[in-house]
Amino acid sequence: MDTMSVNVATVLSTACIAEARQSAREFLAGLAPPAGTAETADTVILVVSELVTNALRHGGGICRLDLTAHPDGIEVAVHDHSPQTPRMRAPGLNGGTGGFGWPMVNQLARATSVTRRTDGGKTVKALLAR
């Protein structure tokens, strides 16, 4: 089983999110056997981007990304310092307030979970097809 852990920067910026996406690309490129099609890789990278963005925006500005390759799936886990769990809500169609990411992640993933950590934060996981 292949695993990788990436500490994502301490401020919300597009550079931090781009770094997380690049780390995911490198992780997927190094897998043997490869992780499915280009569409599979794009889906993993999209979920990484959404979960890291949400963790940085709502989780205190620091998060850690862990990627794990299983024989039939890729697990994306993002750890942050907030105990607040993601929630489904109506997307902000006019005010730009978001609300699209968590429903999309749930639609793309085989399974999602949120686990509270003993240190007060949480881990959000998404299992995707390989």
DRENDREN-138394 format. One record per residue (C-alpha): residue number from 1; z, y, x. Coordinates in Angstrom, 3 decimals, padded with zeros to 6 digits, always signed. Layout:
{r NUM,{Z,Y,X}};
...
# end
This chain:
{r 1,{+000.000,+000.000,+000.000}};
{r 2,{-000.984,+003.416,+001.356}};
{r 3,{+001.396,+006.351,+000.928}};
{r 4,{+001.414,+009.981,+001.965}};
{r 5,{+003.919,+012.780,+001.495}};
{r 6,{+003.031,+016.462,+001.742}};
{r 7,{+005.494,+019.345,+001.612}};
{r 8,{+003.782,+022.150,-000.246}};
{r 9,{+004.468,+025.709,+000.816}};
{r 10,{+007.320,+027.803,-000.462}};
{r 11,{+005.365,+030.490,-002.287}};
{r 12,{+002.941,+030.262,-005.154}};
{r 13,{-000.456,+031.005,-003.731}};
{r 14,{-003.930,+029.620,-004.049}};
{r 15,{-003.749,+028.627,-000.379}};
{r 16,{-000.818,+026.269,-001.076}};
{r 17,{-002.595,+024.664,-003.985}};
{r 18,{-005.802,+024.361,-001.981}};
{r 19,{-003.792,+022.686,+000.799}};
{r 20,{-002.435,+020.144,-001.687}};
{r 21,{-005.962,+019.416,-002.956}};
{r 22,{-007.228,+019.020,+000.617}};
{r 23,{-004.369,+016.642,+001.432}};
{r 24,{-005.308,+014.581,-001.624}};
{r 25,{-008.969,+014.490,-000.527}};
{r 26,{-007.965,+013.298,+002.938}};
{r 27,{-005.632,+010.679,+001.471}};
{r 28,{-008.358,+009.338,-000.814}};
{r 29,{-010.946,+009.340,+001.974}};
{r 30,{-008.648,+007.220,+004.137}};
{r 31,{-008.112,+004.472,+001.582}};
{r 32,{-009.485,+001.007,+002.143}};
{r 33,{-010.866,-000.083,-000.201}};
{r 34,{-011.949,+003.345,-001.401}};
{r 35,{-010.532,+004.877,-004.570}};
{r 36,{-013.377,+004.248,-007.015}};
{r 37,{-016.103,+006.777,-007.710}};
{r 38,{-016.460,+010.468,-006.940}};
{r 39,{-015.321,+011.084,-010.530}};
{r 40,{-012.125,+009.116,-009.835}};
{r 41,{-011.427,+011.264,-006.774}};
{r 42,{-012.140,+014.453,-008.733}};
{r 43,{-009.666,+013.357,-011.413}};
{r 44,{-006.934,+012.684,-008.842}};
{r 45,{-007.542,+016.063,-007.203}};
{r 46,{-007.471,+017.845,-010.573}};
{r 47,{-004.141,+016.221,-011.475}};
{r 48,{-002.715,+017.099,-008.038}};
{r 49,{-003.804,+020.700,-008.556}};
{r 50,{-002.257,+020.923,-012.031}};
{r 51,{+001.061,+019.287,-011.129}};
{r 52,{+001.496,+021.275,-007.897}};
{r 53,{+000.588,+024.532,-009.650}};
{r 54,{+003.130,+023.844,-012.400}};
{r 55,{+005.823,+022.849,-009.904}};
{r 56,{+005.311,+025.993,-007.848}};
{r 57,{+005.117,+028.240,-010.913}};
{r 58,{+008.009,+026.746,-012.882}};
{r 59,{+010.025,+024.810,-010.304}};
{r 60,{+011.310,+027.433,-007.921}};
{r 61,{+008.367,+027.909,-005.544}};
{r 62,{+008.904,+024.742,-003.493}};
{r 63,{+007.650,+021.263,-004.169}};
{r 64,{+006.751,+018.026,-002.442}};
{r 65,{+003.648,+016.011,-003.229}};
{r 66,{+003.686,+012.236,-002.742}};
{r 67,{+000.542,+010.159,-003.158}};
{r 68,{+000.704,+006.374,-003.340}};
{r 69,{-002.223,+003.983,-003.582}};
{r 70,{-001.595,+000.826,-005.579}};
{r 71,{-004.178,-001.965,-005.877}};
{r 72,{-005.301,-000.673,-009.283}};
{r 73,{-004.117,+002.928,-009.332}};
{r 74,{-003.204,+006.143,-007.555}};
{r 75,{+000.243,+007.578,-008.205}};
{r 76,{+000.671,+011.345,-007.935}};
{r 77,{+004.328,+012.415,-007.737}};
{r 78,{+005.459,+016.023,-007.481}};
{r 79,{+009.112,+016.834,-006.831}};
{r 80,{+010.575,+020.286,-007.484}};
{r 81,{+013.987,+021.937,-007.847}};
{r 82,{+013.920,+022.738,-011.565}};
{r 83,{+015.541,+020.427,-014.121}};
{r 84,{+013.201,+021.839,-016.815}};
{r 85,{+010.726,+019.183,-017.932}};
{r 86,{+007.094,+019.912,-018.767}};
{r 87,{+006.411,+020.255,-022.452}};
{r 88,{+003.463,+020.086,-024.748}};
{r 89,{+002.727,+023.445,-026.323}};
{r 90,{-000.136,+025.216,-027.976}};
{r 91,{-002.461,+026.649,-025.326}};
{r 92,{-002.540,+030.425,-025.012}};
{r 93,{-006.151,+031.048,-025.973}};
{r 94,{-005.955,+034.844,-025.962}};
{r 95,{-003.014,+035.820,-023.804}};
{r 96,{-003.660,+033.699,-020.719}};
{r 97,{-000.227,+032.078,-020.951}};
{r 98,{-001.391,+028.580,-020.058}};
{r 99,{-000.482,+025.461,-021.946}};
{r 100,{-003.558,+023.449,-020.951}};
{r 101,{-002.380,+021.590,-017.833}};
{r 102,{+000.280,+019.159,-019.057}};
{r 103,{-001.780,+017.928,-022.046}};
{r 104,{-004.778,+017.484,-019.738}};
{r 105,{-002.731,+015.506,-017.199}};
{r 106,{-001.472,+013.254,-019.999}};
{r 107,{-005.039,+012.751,-021.216}};
{r 108,{-006.387,+011.848,-017.761}};
{r 109,{-003.520,+009.606,-016.615}};
{r 110,{-002.834,+006.018,-017.571}};
{r 111,{+000.836,+006.976,-017.715}};
{r 112,{+003.064,+009.961,-016.968}};
{r 113,{+006.795,+010.218,-016.469}};
{r 114,{+009.426,+012.817,-015.712}};
{r 115,{+012.603,+011.771,-013.925}};
{r 116,{+015.581,+014.025,-013.309}};
{r 117,{+016.839,+013.815,-009.740}};
{r 118,{+020.482,+013.726,-008.768}};
{r 119,{+020.009,+016.914,-006.702}};
{r 120,{+019.217,+018.858,-009.892}};
{r 121,{+015.452,+018.804,-009.739}};
{r 122,{+012.867,+016.512,-011.202}};
{r 123,{+009.925,+014.326,-010.291}};
{r 124,{+006.775,+014.399,-012.380}};
{r 125,{+004.499,+011.377,-011.925}};
{r 126,{+001.018,+010.541,-013.101}};
{r 127,{-000.609,+007.152,-012.605}};
{r 128,{-004.394,+007.335,-012.444}};
{r 129,{-007.100,+004.698,-012.278}};
{r 130,{-008.244,+003.768,-008.794}};
# end
